[in-house]
Amino acid sequence: MSGWGTGASGALRRSPALLLMLLAALLLLLLAARAPPAPTAPLRPRPLPLAVAPPAPPVNVTHRAPANGTVKPATRPADRVTRAPGAPLVSDIYEAGHERPHPELCPALGAHVKVLIMVTSAPEHARARDAIRLTWGHFAARRDVAFAFALGRPPSALRPALDAEDALYGDLVVGRSVDSYSNLTLKTLSILEWADTYCPRAPRLLKTDDDMFINVPRLLRFAAARVNATNTIWGKVVKKSLPKRTSKSKYFVPVAQFAGAVFPEFATGPAYLLTADAVRTLRAAAARRPYLRLEDVFVTGVVASAASVRRVHAPEFLNRKAPAHPCALQRALSLHMVQFHEQFDLWRKLLDGKTKCAG
């Protein structure tokens, strides 16, 4: 190490030019360190990528009815069901199953039953149900008649009362859809599901309401006289009925739910009778259709028409308010708009064996 230092310093002394070059280099380094930094061009922000606009929402196509109140039906193949704008399919909104199924109401899946009677009822209509149980609902005690009330999912405030009522009578079949007027179609589909699941061997299903008086002996004779019929609905059949397009109407039907100018013929909802095979056919076909809130038009009209289920008018189904004369009661199968307290008077007159009626 000492030899290397001695040789280097000697070389510097012998070469003044090399010494000057080293001193110049050191001077340049000192000057460079003390000089201010060279100005630089200002930074420019990088351009951001262009924002991609979200896809435009689908246009809500509305169809305005002409001045004469008619709407041209959509020109589509009959076997192709298309979701109308704003109208969900039944399968999108129907909640299958029952909170209270009560399968014991139809023993042996209905093997010994001639008629299954299911009565749609609102949760708060306890008095109407009691009146029916004490009058024509007595026929539920027969081995060949199965009977139940059909309700939707009730509000929580009514659940304790319904629990007590069902614990006493055990005849409340409760579906999973919310109970409301707009959900009557869902309640009827719940009836079809219950009949097809728990009472499929019963040959006939009567769907009726809790403001109806049903002449059950007449119903049993009616069913017995048509024991070989299949794929059929009997009731008060209405033809060439027009949809109500006024939003203020109780029966308002938006074009999204039904676009045709005239409803298919249908059996009015207060009471109608179905064959067991029609129950299964309608239940399956309804799931693929756009939802329509008018349950009788939808089930016995739109769906029945699409599924080729026959609708047969039977004058015994009055489905209206009628004079409470014993002879009128004996000829009729169903009366509508019956108050709960009127059930007892009609029941007494039906059982009156003193009045002789012609025919």
C-alpha positions as CSV (number, residue, x, y, z in Angstrom):
1,M,0.0,0.0,0.0
2,S,2.9,2.4,0.9
3,G,4.6,1.7,-2.4
4,W,1.4,2.5,-4.4
5,G,1.0,5.9,-2.7
6,T,4.6,6.9,-3.2
7,G,4.5,6.0,-6.9
8,A,1.3,7.9,-7.5
9,S,2.5,11.2,-5.9
10,G,5.7,11.0,-7.8
11,A,3.9,10.6,-11.1
12,L,1.8,13.7,-10.3
13,R,4.9,15.7,-9.5
14,R,6.5,14.6,-12.8
15,S,3.3,15.5,-14.9
16,P,2.0,19.0,-14.2
17,A,-0.4,18.7,-17.2
18,L,-2.2,15.8,-15.5
19,L,-2.4,17.8,-12.2
20,L,-4.0,20.7,-14.0
21,M,-6.6,18.4,-15.6
22,L,-7.6,16.9,-12.2
23,L,-7.9,20.4,-10.7
24,A,-10.2,21.5,-13.6
25,A,-12.4,18.5,-13.1
26,L,-12.8,19.2,-9.4
27,L,-13.7,22.8,-10.1
28,L,-16.4,21.7,-12.6
29,L,-17.9,19.3,-10.1
30,L,-18.1,22.1,-7.4
31,L,-19.7,24.5,-9.8
32,A,-22.3,21.9,-10.9
33,A,-23.3,21.2,-7.3
34,R,-23.9,24.8,-6.4
35,A,-25.8,25.8,-9.6
36,P,-29.7,26.0,-9.5
37,P,-31.6,23.2,-11.2
38,A,-32.5,23.7,-14.8
39,P,-36.1,24.8,-15.4
40,T,-38.3,22.0,-16.6
41,A,-41.5,22.1,-18.6
42,P,-44.7,22.1,-16.5
43,L,-46.4,18.8,-16.0
44,R,-49.5,18.3,-17.9
45,P,-52.2,16.0,-16.5
46,R,-52.7,12.7,-18.4
47,P,-55.9,12.7,-20.3
48,L,-58.5,10.4,-18.6
49,P,-60.2,7.8,-20.7
50,L,-63.6,8.8,-22.0
51,A,-66.4,7.7,-19.6
52,V,-68.6,5.0,-21.0
53,A,-72.2,5.9,-20.7
54,P,-74.4,3.3,-19.1
55,P,-76.8,1.5,-21.4
56,A,-80.1,3.4,-21.8
57,P,-83.0,1.9,-19.8
58,P,-85.5,0.0,-21.8
59,V,-88.3,2.1,-23.2
60,N,-91.5,1.5,-21.3
61,V,-93.8,1.1,-24.2
62,T,-97.4,2.0,-23.4
63,H,-100.3,1.4,-25.7
64,R,-103.0,4.0,-25.7
65,A,-106.5,2.8,-26.4
66,P,-108.3,4.4,-29.3
67,A,-111.2,6.7,-28.7
68,N,-113.7,3.9,-29.1
69,G,-112.2,2.0,-26.2
70,T,-110.8,-0.9,-28.2
71,V,-107.3,-2.1,-28.5
72,K,-105.9,-4.2,-31.3
73,P,-104.7,-7.5,-30.0
74,A,-101.0,-8.2,-30.5
75,T,-100.2,-10.2,-33.6
76,R,-98.2,-13.1,-32.1
77,P,-98.3,-16.8,-32.6
78,A,-100.9,-18.4,-30.3
79,D,-98.4,-20.9,-28.8
80,R,-95.8,-18.3,-27.9
81,V,-96.1,-16.4,-24.7
82,T,-94.1,-13.1,-24.5
83,R,-93.6,-11.0,-21.4
84,A,-95.5,-7.7,-22.0
85,P,-93.8,-4.5,-20.9
86,G,-94.5,-4.0,-17.2
87,A,-96.3,-7.3,-16.7
88,P,-94.4,-10.1,-14.8
89,L,-95.1,-13.7,-15.4
90,V,-97.0,-15.6,-12.8
91,S,-94.0,-17.8,-12.1
92,D,-92.0,-14.6,-11.2
93,I,-94.4,-13.6,-8.3
94,Y,-96.3,-16.7,-7.2
95,E,-95.0,-18.1,-3.9
96,A,-95.7,-21.8,-3.9
97,G,-96.6,-23.8,-0.7
98,H,-98.9,-23.1,2.3
99,E,-98.2,-21.8,5.8
100,R,-101.0,-24.0,7.0
101,P,-101.6,-26.9,4.6
102,H,-104.0,-29.0,6.7
103,P,-103.7,-32.1,4.4
104,E,-106.0,-33.9,6.9
105,L,-109.0,-32.0,5.5
106,C,-108.9,-34.3,2.4
107,P,-108.2,-37.8,3.7
108,A,-106.6,-40.4,1.4
109,L,-105.9,-37.6,-1.1
110,G,-109.7,-37.4,-1.8
111,A,-110.3,-41.0,-2.7
112,H,-113.8,-40.9,-1.1
113,V,-114.6,-37.3,-1.9
114,K,-117.1,-36.3,-4.5
115,V,-116.7,-32.5,-4.3
116,L,-113.9,-30.4,-2.7
117,I,-115.2,-27.0,-1.7
118,M,-112.7,-24.2,-1.1
119,V,-113.9,-20.8,0.0
120,T,-111.7,-17.7,-0.5
121,S,-111.8,-15.5,2.5
122,A,-110.1,-12.4,3.8
123,P,-108.3,-12.8,7.1
124,E,-110.6,-10.2,8.8
125,H,-113.8,-12.0,7.7
126,A,-114.2,-14.2,10.8
127,R,-117.9,-13.6,11.1
128,A,-118.5,-14.6,7.5
129,R,-116.6,-17.9,8.1
130,D,-118.5,-18.6,11.3
131,A,-121.8,-18.1,9.5
132,I,-120.9,-20.5,6.7
133,R,-119.7,-23.1,9.3
134,L,-123.0,-22.9,11.1
135,T,-125.1,-23.2,7.8
136,W,-124.2,-24.8,4.5
137,G,-120.6,-25.5,5.6
138,H,-122.1,-28.2,7.8
139,F,-121.9,-30.5,4.8
140,A,-118.1,-30.7,5.5
141,A,-119.1,-33.4,8.1
142,R,-120.0,-35.7,5.2
143,R,-117.4,-38.2,4.1
144,D,-117.8,-37.3,0.4
145,V,-117.4,-33.6,0.9
146,A,-114.0,-31.9,1.7
147,F,-114.1,-28.3,2.8
148,A,-111.6,-25.5,3.6
149,F,-111.3,-21.7,3.7
150,A,-108.4,-20.3,1.6
151,L,-106.6,-17.3,2.9
152,G,-103.5,-15.4,1.8
153,R,-100.7,-14.4,4.2
154,P,-102.3,-12.3,6.9
155,P,-101.0,-9.1,8.6
156,S,-99.2,-9.8,11.8
157,A,-101.9,-8.0,13.8
158,L,-104.5,-10.7,12.8
159,R,-102.3,-13.7,13.4
160,P,-103.2,-14.3,17.0
161,A,-107.0,-14.3,16.2
162,L,-106.4,-16.6,13.2
163,D,-104.3,-18.9,15.3
164,A,-107.1,-19.2,17.8
165,E,-109.7,-19.7,15.1
166,D,-107.7,-22.4,13.3
167,A,-106.9,-24.2,16.6
168,L,-110.7,-24.4,17.1
169,Y,-111.8,-25.4,13.7
170,G,-108.7,-26.5,11.8
171,D,-110.1,-25.4,8.4
172,L,-107.9,-22.4,7.4
173,V,-105.6,-23.1,4.5
174,V,-103.1,-20.2,4.4
175,G,-101.0,-19.6,1.3
176,R,-97.7,-17.6,1.1
177,S,-98.8,-14.6,-1.0
178,V,-99.9,-11.5,0.8
179,D,-103.7,-11.4,1.2
180,S,-105.1,-8.4,-0.8
181,Y,-107.7,-7.7,-3.4
182,S,-105.0,-7.3,-6.1
183,N,-103.7,-10.8,-5.1
184,L,-106.9,-12.7,-5.7
185,T,-105.4,-14.4,-8.7
186,L,-102.6,-15.6,-6.5
187,K,-105.1,-16.9,-3.9
188,T,-107.0,-18.8,-6.6
189,L,-103.7,-20.3,-7.8
190,S,-103.0,-21.3,-4.2
191,I,-106.3,-23.2,-4.2
192,L,-105.4,-25.0,-7.4
193,E,-102.0,-25.9,-5.9
194,W,-103.6,-27.2,-2.7
195,A,-106.3,-29.3,-4.6
196,D,-103.7,-30.8,-6.9
197,T,-101.3,-31.6,-4.1
198,Y,-103.5,-32.7,-1.2
199,C,-106.8,-33.7,-2.8
200,P,-106.0,-34.8,-6.4
201,R,-108.3,-37.8,-6.3
202,A,-111.4,-35.6,-5.7
203,P,-113.1,-35.5,-9.1
204,R,-114.6,-32.0,-8.6
205,L,-113.4,-28.7,-7.1
206,L,-115.8,-25.8,-6.3
207,K,-114.1,-22.5,-5.9
208,T,-116.3,-20.0,-4.2
209,D,-116.2,-16.9,-1.9
210,D,-117.2,-16.2,1.7
211,D,-120.1,-13.9,0.6
212,M,-121.8,-16.8,-1.2
213,F,-124.6,-19.2,-0.3
214,I,-124.0,-22.7,-1.8
215,N,-126.8,-25.2,-2.2
216,V,-124.6,-28.2,-1.5
217,P,-127.3,-30.9,-2.1
218,R,-127.9,-29.2,-5.5
219,L,-124.2,-29.1,-6.1
220,L,-123.8,-32.8,-5.4
221,R,-126.6,-33.7,-7.8
222,F,-125.1,-31.4,-10.5
223,A,-121.7,-33.1,-10.2
224,A,-123.3,-36.6,-10.2
225,A,-125.2,-35.9,-13.4
226,R,-121.9,-35.0,-15.1
227,V,-119.6,-37.6,-13.6
228,N,-117.9,-38.5,-16.9
229,A,-117.1,-35.0,-17.9
230,T,-113.4,-34.0,-18.2
231,N,-111.4,-30.9,-18.8
232,T,-114.3,-28.6,-18.0
233,I,-115.3,-25.6,-16.0
234,W,-119.0,-24.9,-15.2
235,G,-120.4,-21.6,-14.0
236,K,-121.9,-18.4,-15.1
237,V,-120.1,-18.0,-18.3
238,V,-119.7,-14.4,-19.7
239,K,-118.9,-13.8,-23.3
240,K,-117.5,-10.8,-25.2
241,S,-116.6,-8.8,-22.0
242,L,-114.5,-5.7,-22.6
243,P,-111.5,-4.8,-20.4
244,K,-112.0,-1.7,-18.3
245,R,-109.3,0.8,-19.4
246,T,-110.3,3.6,-16.9
247,S,-107.8,3.6,-14.0
248,K,-110.6,4.7,-11.6
249,S,-112.5,1.4,-12.2
250,K,-112.3,-1.4,-9.6
251,Y,-111.8,-3.7,-12.5
252,F,-109.2,-1.6,-14.3
253,V,-107.0,-3.7,-16.6
254,P,-103.8,-2.1,-18.0
255,V,-102.8,-3.0,-21.5
256,A,-99.6,-4.5,-20.0
257,Q,-101.7,-7.2,-18.3
258,F,-104.1,-7.9,-21.2
259,A,-103.7,-6.3,-24.6
260,G,-106.7,-7.8,-26.3
261,A,-109.9,-5.9,-27.2
262,V,-112.2,-8.6,-25.8
263,F,-111.7,-11.1,-22.9
264,P,-112.0,-14.8,-23.7
265,E,-115.2,-16.2,-22.4
266,F,-114.9,-16.9,-18.6
267,A,-116.8,-18.2,-15.6
268,T,-117.5,-15.4,-13.1
269,G,-115.5,-15.7,-9.9
270,P,-118.1,-16.0,-7.1
271,A,-118.5,-19.7,-7.8
272,Y,-117.4,-22.2,-10.5
273,L,-116.9,-25.9,-10.6
274,L,-113.8,-27.6,-12.2
275,T,-112.9,-31.2,-13.1
276,A,-109.8,-32.5,-11.4
277,D,-107.9,-32.7,-14.7
278,A,-108.7,-29.1,-15.4
279,V,-107.2,-28.1,-12.0
280,R,-103.9,-29.6,-12.9
281,T,-103.9,-28.2,-16.5
282,L,-104.8,-24.7,-15.3
283,R,-102.2,-24.7,-12.6
284,A,-99.4,-25.7,-15.0
285,A,-100.5,-23.3,-17.8
286,A,-100.9,-20.3,-15.5
287,A,-97.2,-20.1,-14.6
288,R,-96.2,-19.2,-18.1
289,R,-98.7,-16.3,-18.5
290,P,-98.4,-12.6,-17.7
291,Y,-100.1,-11.8,-14.4
292,L,-103.7,-10.5,-14.6
293,R,-105.3,-9.3,-11.3
294,L,-108.9,-10.3,-12.3
295,E,-108.8,-13.9,-11.1
296,D,-111.9,-15.2,-12.9
297,V,-110.9,-13.6,-16.2
298,F,-107.3,-14.9,-15.8
299,V,-107.9,-18.5,-14.6
300,T,-111.2,-19.4,-16.3
301,G,-110.7,-17.1,-19.3
302,V,-107.1,-16.4,-20.4
303,V,-105.5,-19.5,-19.1
304,A,-108.4,-21.8,-19.8
305,S,-108.6,-20.6,-23.4
306,A,-104.8,-21.1,-23.9
307,A,-105.0,-24.6,-22.4
308,S,-108.1,-25.6,-24.3
309,V,-110.2,-26.1,-21.1
310,R,-114.0,-26.0,-21.9
311,R,-116.2,-23.4,-20.2
312,V,-119.8,-24.4,-19.9
313,H,-122.6,-22.1,-18.9
314,A,-124.8,-23.5,-16.2
315,P,-127.9,-21.4,-15.2
316,E,-127.8,-23.0,-11.7
317,F,-124.9,-20.7,-10.9
318,L,-126.7,-17.5,-10.3
319,N,-123.7,-15.7,-8.8
320,R,-125.8,-12.7,-8.0
321,K,-128.2,-11.4,-5.4
322,A,-131.5,-13.3,-5.7
323,P,-134.9,-13.3,-3.9
324,A,-134.7,-15.4,-0.8
325,H,-137.7,-17.6,-1.7
326,P,-137.4,-21.3,-0.9
327,C,-138.2,-22.3,-4.5
328,A,-135.5,-19.9,-5.8
329,L,-133.0,-21.4,-3.3
330,Q,-133.9,-25.0,-4.3
331,R,-133.3,-24.3,-8.0
332,A,-130.1,-22.3,-7.6
333,L,-126.7,-23.7,-6.9
334,S,-125.0,-20.4,-5.8
335,L,-126.2,-17.0,-4.6
336,H,-124.0,-14.0,-4.3
337,M,-123.7,-10.9,-2.1
338,V,-124.9,-12.7,1.0
339,Q,-124.3,-11.0,4.4
340,F,-123.1,-13.2,7.2
341,H,-126.4,-12.8,9.1
342,E,-128.4,-13.7,5.9
343,Q,-126.8,-17.1,5.7
344,F,-129.0,-18.3,8.6
345,D,-132.3,-17.2,6.9
346,L,-131.3,-18.8,3.6
347,W,-130.2,-22.0,5.3
348,R,-133.6,-22.2,7.1
349,K,-135.5,-21.7,3.9
350,L,-133.4,-24.2,2.0
351,L,-134.2,-26.9,4.6
352,D,-137.9,-26.0,4.7
353,G,-139.7,-29.0,3.5
354,K,-143.2,-27.5,3.5
355,T,-142.9,-25.4,0.4
356,K,-143.8,-27.2,-2.8
357,C,-142.1,-25.9,-5.9
358,A,-143.1,-26.5,-9.5
359,G,-140.6,-28.3,-11.6
